[in-house]
Amino acid sequence: MIALLYLAVFIGGAWLSMSLAASPLSFDTGVNILVKWLLVAFPGLGGLLGAYAHTARADKTAAFIGWQAGSPFQFEVAMANLAMGVAGIMCLWMSHGFQAATGVIFSIFALGAARGHLDQQKKTDNKSPGNSGIFLWLNDIIAPAAILVLLGIRGIFGS
């Protein structure tokens, strides 16, 4: 259910930013706010909490995903999450270029993770909560797809 926390941060941050923006809200401003808060919530907060989970709670996190405990790769995943987490939080004040780079890196990582989770479901029937369900769909598929679409819209329309 941690994915719902990321969704709540996205919705709350975007709503507050849109509420405080000049009226009427332009299309460009709306897209920029949505991009910023998707990045803060999913790679930002999600990355920081993912780094914590894969280090301080490594064995529980491995079980939640359906992995064996003690894999040295878990620390590497934690560091990738930490890097995305820091970059995602920095998107609060960084340029559109920085935001785009963060969004692309997160999306490649998350969509690649989704592919791995789906492969594990198919090959090993791994239906653990961290390998399927809301986390897979919201964090690893919907959020990165939304980020890429909004970055594309921002690029196409020059916002």
Secondary structure as UniProt FT lines:
FT   HELIX           2..20
FT   HELIX           27..39
FT   HELIX           40..45
FT   HELIX           46..55
FT   TURN            56..57
FT   HELIX           58..65
FT   TURN            69..70
FT   HELIX           73..90
FT   TURN            91..93
FT   HELIX           96..124
FT   TURN            129..131
FT   HELIX           133..134
FT   HELIX           135..142
FT   HELIX           143..157
//
